Amino acid sequence: MSNSKETNTFETSLKELEKIVGQLEAGDTPLEAQLKAFEKGVALSRECLKQLEEVERKVELLMQTPEGELKTKPFDFSQ
């Protein structure tokens, strides 16, 4: 992914990565095309991981007490 493009949303990147995985699993494309798809998939995977790590840092920051202590608790999905 080039730096001149806007960063894809997590969901967009994940959908594109899933599409690439499907193409690679099908195995009906030439080796050269599979290699390019794999390279793009690795880049998308790294982009998704980076975005997840950023979200995790933001969540930790939001959960920090005024004293600077990090309080963690399980997320309640029922709310």
Biopython code that builds the backbone (N, CA, C, O; Angstrom):
import numpy as np
from Bio.PDB.StructureBuilder import StructureBuilder

atoms = [
    (1, "MET", "N", (0.841, -1.162, 0.000)),
    (1, "MET", "CA", (0.000, 0.000, 0.000)),
    (1, "MET", "C", (0.889, 1.229, 0.000)),
    (1, "MET", "O", (1.824, 1.333, 0.793)),
    (2, "SER", "N", (0.592, 2.151, -0.889)),
    (2, "SER", "CA", (1.427, 3.334, -0.983)),
    (2, "SER", "C", (1.017, 4.356, 0.060)),
    (2, "SER", "O", (-0.125, 4.374, 0.519)),
    (3, "ASN", "N", (1.966, 5.209, 0.429)),
    (3, "ASN", "CA", (1.704, 6.214, 1.434)),
    (3, "ASN", "C", (0.836, 7.337, 0.887)),
    (3, "ASN", "O", (0.226, 8.068, 1.668)),
    (4, "SER", "N", (0.760, 7.499, -0.457)),
    (4, "SER", "CA", (-0.032, 8.566, -1.032)),
    (4, "SER", "C", (-1.523, 8.287, -0.923)),
    (4, "SER", "O", (-2.322, 9.223, -0.958)),
    (5, "LYS", "N", (-1.917, 7.037, -0.794)),
    (5, "LYS", "CA", (-3.325, 6.680, -0.636)),
    (5, "LYS", "C", (-3.744, 6.863, 0.811)),
    (5, "LYS", "O", (-2.936, 6.752, 1.734)),
    (6, "GLU", "N", (-5.034, 7.148, 0.985)),
    (6, "GLU", "CA", (-5.549, 7.184, 2.350)),
    (6, "GLU", "C", (-5.552, 5.772, 2.907)),
    (6, "GLU", "O", (-5.736, 4.802, 2.172)),
    (7, "THR", "N", (-5.348, 5.668, 4.200)),
    (7, "THR", "CA", (-5.376, 4.367, 4.840)),
    (7, "THR", "C", (-6.789, 3.809, 4.785)),
    (7, "THR", "O", (-7.756, 4.503, 5.098)),
    (8, "ASN", "N", (-6.896, 2.560, 4.386)),
    (8, "ASN", "CA", (-8.200, 1.898, 4.349)),
    (8, "ASN", "C", (-8.736, 1.731, 5.756)),
    (8, "ASN", "O", (-7.974, 1.681, 6.721)),
    (9, "THR", "N", (-10.052, 1.645, 5.867)),
    (9, "THR", "CA", (-10.618, 1.327, 7.167)),
    (9, "THR", "C", (-10.265, -0.124, 7.480)),
    (9, "THR", "O", (-9.904, -0.891, 6.588)),
    (10, "PHE", "N", (-10.368, -0.481, 8.719)),
    (10, "PHE", "CA", (-10.079, -1.853, 9.124)),
    (10, "PHE", "C", (-10.974, -2.823, 8.374)),
    (10, "PHE", "O", (-10.512, -3.847, 7.871)),
    (11, "GLU", "N", (-12.254, -2.496, 8.303)),
    (11, "GLU", "CA", (-13.223, -3.381, 7.669)),
    (11, "GLU", "C", (-12.923, -3.565, 6.182)),
    (11, "GLU", "O", (-13.019, -4.678, 5.664)),
    (12, "THR", "N", (-12.561, -2.478, 5.493)),
    (12, "THR", "CA", (-12.223, -2.552, 4.070)),
    (12, "THR", "C", (-10.988, -3.416, 3.859)),
    (12, "THR", "O", (-10.962, -4.270, 2.972)),
    (13, "SER", "N", (-9.974, -3.192, 4.672)),
    (13, "SER", "CA", (-8.742, -3.969, 4.557)),
    (13, "SER", "C", (-9.002, -5.448, 4.829)),
    (13, "SER", "O", (-8.471, -6.316, 4.136)),
    (14, "LEU", "N", (-9.820, -5.729, 5.840)),
    (14, "LEU", "CA", (-10.111, -7.113, 6.186)),
    (14, "LEU", "C", (-10.887, -7.814, 5.068)),
    (14, "LEU", "O", (-10.612, -8.971, 4.754)),
    (15, "LYS", "N", (-11.854, -7.118, 4.470)),
    (15, "LYS", "CA", (-12.616, -7.705, 3.363)),
    (15, "LYS", "C", (-11.701, -7.994, 2.174)),
    (15, "LYS", "O", (-11.816, -9.039, 1.534)),
    (16, "GLU", "N", (-10.800, -7.070, 1.885)),
    (16, "GLU", "CA", (-9.871, -7.272, 0.778)),
    (16, "GLU", "C", (-8.937, -8.443, 1.075)),
    (16, "GLU", "O", (-8.628, -9.240, 0.189)),
    (17, "LEU", "N", (-8.493, -8.541, 2.315)),
    (17, "LEU", "CA", (-7.625, -9.647, 2.719)),
    (17, "LEU", "C", (-8.360, -10.973, 2.589)),
    (17, "LEU", "O", (-7.781, -11.952, 2.117)),
    (18, "GLU", "N", (-9.618, -11.024, 2.996)),
    (18, "GLU", "CA", (-10.417, -12.251, 2.867)),
    (18, "GLU", "C", (-10.578, -12.643, 1.396)),
    (18, "GLU", "O", (-10.529, -13.825, 1.055)),
    (19, "LYS", "N", (-10.766, -11.661, 0.541)),
    (19, "LYS", "CA", (-10.897, -11.921, -0.898)),
    (19, "LYS", "C", (-9.599, -12.519, -1.449)),
    (19, "LYS", "O", (-9.631, -13.472, -2.228)),
    (20, "ILE", "N", (-8.472, -11.960, -1.044)),
    (20, "ILE", "CA", (-7.172, -12.468, -1.493)),
    (20, "ILE", "C", (-6.960, -13.899, -1.013)),
    (20, "ILE", "O", (-6.487, -14.743, -1.774)),
    (21, "VAL", "N", (-7.300, -14.176, 0.228)),
    (21, "VAL", "CA", (-7.158, -15.528, 0.766)),
    (21, "VAL", "C", (-7.993, -16.504, -0.048)),
    (21, "VAL", "O", (-7.537, -17.602, -0.368)),
    (22, "GLY", "N", (-9.204, -16.111, -0.381)),
    (22, "GLY", "CA", (-10.066, -16.960, -1.195)),
    (22, "GLY", "C", (-9.453, -17.246, -2.558)),
    (22, "GLY", "O", (-9.502, -18.379, -3.035)),
    (23, "GLN", "N", (-8.877, -16.229, -3.186)),
    (23, "GLN", "CA", (-8.230, -16.410, -4.486)),
    (23, "GLN", "C", (-7.036, -17.355, -4.373)),
    (23, "GLN", "O", (-6.829, -18.217, -5.228)),
    (24, "LEU", "N", (-6.255, -17.181, -3.310)),
    (24, "LEU", "CA", (-5.076, -18.034, -3.130)),
    (24, "LEU", "C", (-5.491, -19.473, -2.846)),
    (24, "LEU", "O", (-4.865, -20.412, -3.336)),
    (25, "GLU", "N", (-6.540, -19.645, -2.059)),
    (25, "GLU", "CA", (-7.013, -20.996, -1.756)),
    (25, "GLU", "C", (-7.551, -21.696, -3.004)),
    (25, "GLU", "O", (-7.410, -22.910, -3.152)),
    (26, "ALA", "N", (-8.163, -20.929, -3.893)),
    (26, "ALA", "CA", (-8.694, -21.515, -5.119)),
    (26, "ALA", "C", (-7.571, -22.043, -5.999)),
    (26, "ALA", "O", (-7.730, -23.058, -6.678)),
    (27, "GLY", "N", (-6.435, -21.352, -5.984)),
    (27, "GLY", "CA", (-5.266, -21.824, -6.708)),
    (27, "GLY", "C", (-5.420, -21.843, -8.217)),
    (27, "GLY", "O", (-4.682, -22.560, -8.893)),
    (28, "ASP", "N", (-6.346, -21.087, -8.763)),
    (28, "ASP", "CA", (-6.561, -21.121, -10.211)),
    (28, "ASP", "C", (-5.962, -19.920, -10.944)),
    (28, "ASP", "O", (-6.338, -19.631, -12.080)),
    (29, "THR", "N", (-5.035, -19.224, -10.293)),
    (29, "THR", "CA", (-4.343, -18.110, -10.940)),
    (29, "THR", "C", (-2.877, -18.472, -11.135)),
    (29, "THR", "O", (-2.347, -19.325, -10.425)),
    (30, "PRO", "N", (-2.219, -17.824, -12.099)),
    (30, "PRO", "CA", (-0.800, -18.112, -12.341)),
    (30, "PRO", "C", (0.054, -17.792, -11.110)),
    (30, "PRO", "O", (-0.320, -16.971, -10.272)),
    (31, "LEU", "N", (1.180, -18.445, -11.024)),
    (31, "LEU", "CA", (2.069, -18.295, -9.873)),
    (31, "LEU", "C", (2.461, -16.837, -9.639)),
    (31, "LEU", "O", (2.471, -16.372, -8.499)),
    (32, "GLU", "N", (2.779, -16.120, -10.702)),
    (32, "GLU", "CA", (3.169, -14.714, -10.568)),
    (32, "GLU", "C", (2.049, -13.892, -9.930)),
    (32, "GLU", "O", (2.309, -13.058, -9.062)),
    (33, "ALA", "N", (0.811, -14.122, -10.355)),
    (33, "ALA", "CA", (-0.338, -13.411, -9.786)),
    (33, "ALA", "C", (-0.556, -13.814, -8.330)),
    (33, "ALA", "O", (-0.925, -12.981, -7.502)),
    (34, "GLN", "N", (-0.331, -15.078, -8.019)),
    (34, "GLN", "CA", (-0.466, -15.539, -6.638)),
    (34, "GLN", "C", (0.573, -14.869, -5.745)),
    (34, "GLN", "O", (0.274, -14.498, -4.609)),
    (35, "LEU", "N", (1.790, -14.714, -6.255)),
    (35, "LEU", "CA", (2.842, -14.066, -5.467)),
    (35, "LEU", "C", (2.479, -12.610, -5.186)),
    (35, "LEU", "O", (2.636, -12.135, -4.061)),
    (36, "LYS", "N", (1.996, -11.906, -6.199)),
    (36, "LYS", "CA", (1.597, -10.505, -6.000)),
    (36, "LYS", "C", (0.434, -10.410, -5.013)),
    (36, "LYS", "O", (0.408, -9.523, -4.160)),
    (37, "ALA", "N", (-0.523, -11.324, -5.132)),
    (37, "ALA", "CA", (-1.655, -11.330, -4.205)),
    (37, "ALA", "C", (-1.179, -11.614, -2.781)),
    (37, "ALA", "O", (-1.657, -11.001, -1.826)),
    (38, "PHE", "N", (-0.235, -12.548, -2.647)),
    (38, "PHE", "CA", (0.305, -12.867, -1.325)),
    (38, "PHE", "C", (0.996, -11.652, -0.719)),
    (38, "PHE", "O", (0.805, -11.349, 0.458)),
    (39, "GLU", "N", (1.796, -10.959, -1.521)),
    (39, "GLU", "CA", (2.495, -9.760, -1.034)),
    (39, "GLU", "C", (1.495, -8.698, -0.576)),
    (39, "GLU", "O", (1.683, -8.072, 0.467)),
    (40, "LYS", "N", (0.436, -8.498, -1.355)),
    (40, "LYS", "CA", (-0.591, -7.534, -0.973)),
    (40, "LYS", "C", (-1.296, -7.985, 0.297)),
    (40, "LYS", "O", (-1.609, -7.167, 1.162)),
    (41, "GLY", "N", (-1.546, -9.283, 0.410)),
    (41, "GLY", "CA", (-2.182, -9.820, 1.604)),
    (41, "GLY", "C", (-1.349, -9.602, 2.857)),
    (41, "GLY", "O", (-1.883, -9.281, 3.919)),
    (42, "VAL", "N", (-0.041, -9.777, 2.729)),
    (42, "VAL", "CA", (0.850, -9.546, 3.871)),
    (42, "VAL", "C", (0.795, -8.076, 4.282)),
    (42, "VAL", "O", (0.737, -7.760, 5.471)),
    (43, "ALA", "N", (0.812, -7.175, 3.288)),
    (43, "ALA", "CA", (0.738, -5.745, 3.588)),
    (43, "ALA", "C", (-0.586, -5.403, 4.269)),
    (43, "ALA", "O", (-0.611, -4.638, 5.233)),
    (44, "LEU", "N", (-1.683, -5.967, 3.769)),
    (44, "LEU", "CA", (-2.991, -5.722, 4.387)),
    (44, "LEU", "C", (-3.047, -6.277, 5.803)),
    (44, "LEU", "O", (-3.615, -5.653, 6.699)),
    (45, "SER", "N", (-2.460, -7.442, 6.000)),
    (45, "SER", "CA", (-2.433, -8.051, 7.324)),
    (45, "SER", "C", (-1.691, -7.156, 8.312)),
    (45, "SER", "O", (-2.132, -6.965, 9.446)),
    (46, "ARG", "N", (-0.579, -6.618, 7.876)),
    (46, "ARG", "CA", (0.204, -5.710, 8.741)),
    (46, "ARG", "C", (-0.575, -4.435, 9.033)),
    (46, "ARG", "O", (-0.544, -3.924, 10.152)),
    (47, "GLU", "N", (-1.276, -3.920, 8.018)),
    (47, "GLU", "CA", (-2.082, -2.719, 8.204)),
    (47, "GLU", "C", (-3.192, -2.969, 9.228)),
    (47, "GLU", "O", (-3.435, -2.135, 10.100)),
    (48, "CYS", "N", (-3.858, -4.108, 9.121)),
    (48, "CYS", "CA", (-4.916, -4.460, 10.078)),
    (48, "CYS", "C", (-4.354, -4.589, 11.487)),
    (48, "CYS", "O", (-4.950, -4.098, 12.445)),
    (49, "LEU", "N", (-3.217, -5.243, 11.610)),
    (49, "LEU", "CA", (-2.593, -5.408, 12.927)),
    (49, "LEU", "C", (-2.231, -4.056, 13.522)),
    (49, "LEU", "O", (-2.436, -3.826, 14.714)),
    (50, "LYS", "N", (-1.699, -3.167, 12.705)),
    (50, "LYS", "CA", (-1.335, -1.830, 13.176)),
    (50, "LYS", "C", (-2.572, -1.087, 13.682)),
    (50, "LYS", "O", (-2.536, -0.442, 14.730)),
    (51, "GLN", "N", (-3.671, -1.186, 12.920)),
    (51, "GLN", "CA", (-4.895, -0.510, 13.330)),
    (51, "GLN", "C", (-5.448, -1.098, 14.623)),
    (51, "GLN", "O", (-5.934, -0.357, 15.477)),
    (52, "LEU", "N", (-5.382, -2.413, 14.779)),
    (52, "LEU", "CA", (-5.846, -3.046, 16.020)),
    (52, "LEU", "C", (-4.994, -2.615, 17.213)),
    (52, "LEU", "O", (-5.521, -2.377, 18.300)),
    (53, "GLU", "N", (-3.690, -2.515, 17.014)),
    (53, "GLU", "CA", (-2.804, -2.080, 18.095)),
    (53, "GLU", "C", (-3.097, -0.638, 18.496)),
    (53, "GLU", "O", (-3.051, -0.306, 19.680)),
    (54, "GLU", "N", (-3.404, 0.232, 17.509)),
    (54, "GLU", "CA", (-3.754, 1.622, 17.815)),
    (54, "GLU", "C", (-5.036, 1.689, 18.641)),
    (54, "GLU", "O", (-5.124, 2.458, 19.598)),
    (55, "VAL", "N", (-6.017, 0.889, 18.270)),
    (55, "VAL", "CA", (-7.275, 0.863, 19.020)),
    (55, "VAL", "C", (-7.024, 0.359, 20.442)),
    (55, "VAL", "O", (-7.579, 0.900, 21.399)),
    (56, "GLU", "N", (-6.195, -0.668, 20.583)),
    (56, "GLU", "CA", (-5.891, -1.199, 21.910)),
    (56, "GLU", "C", (-5.242, -0.127, 22.788)),
    (56, "GLU", "O", (-5.576, -0.005, 23.966)),
    (57, "ARG", "N", (-4.314, 0.650, 22.215)),
    (57, "ARG", "CA", (-3.675, 1.729, 23.001)),
    (57, "ARG", "C", (-4.700, 2.775, 23.417)),
    (57, "ARG", "O", (-4.654, 3.280, 24.539)),
    (58, "LYS", "N", (-5.631, 3.105, 22.512)),
    (58, "LYS", "CA", (-6.650, 4.099, 22.851)),
    (58, "LYS", "C", (-7.550, 3.594, 23.969)),
    (58, "LYS", "O", (-7.895, 4.349, 24.877)),
    (59, "VAL", "N", (-7.931, 2.321, 23.910)),
    (59, "VAL", "CA", (-8.782, 1.746, 24.945)),
    (59, "VAL", "C", (-8.049, 1.757, 26.284)),
    (59, "VAL", "O", (-8.638, 2.097, 27.310)),
    (60, "GLU", "N", (-6.773, 1.389, 26.278)),
    (60, "GLU", "CA", (-6.002, 1.413, 27.525)),
    (60, "GLU", "C", (-5.920, 2.824, 28.081)),
    (60, "GLU", "O", (-6.029, 3.025, 29.291)),
    (61, "LEU", "N", (-5.728, 3.798, 27.209)),
    (61, "LEU", "CA", (-5.641, 5.180, 27.651)),
    (61, "LEU", "C", (-6.961, 5.630, 28.264)),
    (61, "LEU", "O", (-6.978, 6.333, 29.275)),
    (62, "LEU", "N", (-8.055, 5.226, 27.652)),
    (62, "LEU", "CA", (-9.374, 5.594, 28.182)),
    (62, "LEU", "C", (-9.662, 4.928, 29.518)),
    (62, "LEU", "O", (-10.452, 5.447, 30.307)),
    (63, "MET", "N", (-9.039, 3.796, 29.783)),
    (63, "MET", "CA", (-9.286, 3.065, 31.019)),
    (63, "MET", "C", (-8.301, 3.453, 32.120)),
    (63, "MET", "O", (-8.362, 2.904, 33.220)),
    (64, "GLN", "N", (-7.398, 4.388, 31.841)),
    (64, "GLN", "CA", (-6.409, 4.799, 32.826)),
    (64, "GLN", "C", (-7.067, 5.691, 33.885)),
    (64, "GLN", "O", (-7.842, 6.589, 33.556)),
    (65, "THR", "N", (-6.751, 5.434, 35.147)),
    (65, "THR", "CA", (-7.314, 6.229, 36.238)),
    (65, "THR", "C", (-6.604, 7.584, 36.300)),
    (65, "THR", "O", (-5.533, 7.748, 35.715)),
    (66, "PRO", "N", (-7.189, 8.545, 36.997)),
    (66, "PRO", "CA", (-6.522, 9.849, 37.143)),
    (66, "PRO", "C", (-5.133, 9.738, 37.779)),
    (66, "PRO", "O", (-4.280, 10.602, 37.571)),
    (67, "GLU", "N", (-4.912, 8.676, 38.551)),
    (67, "GLU", "CA", (-3.612, 8.480, 39.185)),
    (67, "GLU", "C", (-2.607, 7.840, 38.220)),
    (67, "GLU", "O", (-1.443, 7.646, 38.571)),
    (68, "GLY", "N", (-3.060, 7.517, 37.011)),
    (68, "GLY", "CA", (-2.173, 6.908, 36.024)),
    (68, "GLY", "C", (-2.178, 5.394, 36.056)),
    (68, "GLY", "O", (-1.473, 4.753, 35.276)),
    (69, "GLU", "N", (-2.963, 4.818, 36.948)),
    (69, "GLU", "CA", (-3.035, 3.360, 37.054)),
    (69, "GLU", "C", (-3.976, 2.819, 35.983)),
    (69, "GLU", "O", (-5.034, 3.392, 35.723)),
    (70, "LEU", "N", (-3.586, 1.732, 35.379)),
    (70, "LEU", "CA", (-4.409, 1.134, 34.333)),
    (70, "LEU", "C", (-5.330, 0.104, 34.956)),
    (70, "LEU", "O", (-4.876, -0.893, 35.517)),
    (71, "LYS", "N", (-6.620, 0.349, 34.855)),
    (71, "LYS", "CA", (-7.624, -0.576, 35.375)),
    (71, "LYS", "C", (-8.201, -1.346, 34.202)),
    (71, "LYS", "O", (-8.657, -0.757, 33.222)),
    (72, "THR", "N", (-8.176, -2.640, 34.308)),
    (72, "THR", "CA", (-8.778, -3.448, 33.248)),
    (72, "THR", "C", (-9.921, -4.256, 33.822)),
    (72, "THR", "O", (-9.893, -4.686, 34.975)),
    (73, "LYS", "N", (-10.923, -4.449, 32.989)),
    (73, "LYS", "CA", (-12.040, -5.290, 33.378)),
    (73, "LYS", "C", (-12.611, -5.886, 32.101)),
    (73, "LYS", "O", (-12.462, -5.300, 31.028)),
    (74, "PRO", "N", (-13.252, -7.021, 32.195)),
    (74, "PRO", "CA", (-13.837, -7.628, 31.002)),
    (74, "PRO", "C", (-14.908, -6.731, 30.404)),
    (74, "PRO", "O", (-15.651, -6.062, 31.121)),
    (75, "PHE", "N", (-14.974, -6.729, 29.084)),
    (75, "PHE", "CA", (-16.000, -5.954, 28.403)),
    (75, "PHE", "C", (-17.337, -6.644, 28.557)),
    (75, "PHE", "O", (-17.449, -7.855, 28.371)),
    (76, "ASP", "N", (-18.348, -5.868, 28.896)),
    (76, "ASP", "CA", (-19.694, -6.416, 29.077)),
    (76, "ASP", "C", (-20.480, -6.233, 27.791)),
    (76, "ASP", "O", (-20.907, -5.121, 27.483)),
    (77, "PHE", "N", (-20.677, -7.304, 27.036)),
    (77, "PHE", "CA", (-21.368, -7.248, 25.757)),
    (77, "PHE", "C", (-22.863, -7.005, 25.905)),
    (77, "PHE", "O", (-23.525, -6.664, 24.925)),
    (78, "SER", "N", (-23.407, -7.170, 27.093)),
    (78, "SER", "CA", (-24.846, -7.019, 27.297)),
    (78, "SER", "C", (-25.286, -5.570, 27.337)),
    (78, "SER", "O", (-26.483, -5.293, 27.262)),
    (79, "GLN", "N", (-24.359, -4.642, 27.453)),
    (79, "GLN", "CA", (-24.722, -3.212, 27.550)),
    (79, "GLN", "C", (-24.944, -2.601, 26.207)),
    (79, "GLN", "O", (-25.254, -1.413, 26.114)),
]
sb = StructureBuilder()
sb.init_structure("model")
sb.init_model(0)
sb.init_chain("A")
sb.init_seg("    ")
for serial, (resi, resn, name, xyz) in enumerate(atoms, 1):
    if name == "N":
        sb.init_residue(resn, " ", resi, " ")
    sb.init_atom(name, np.array(xyz, "f"), 0.0, 1.0, " ", f" {name:<3s}", serial, name[0])
structure = sb.get_structure()
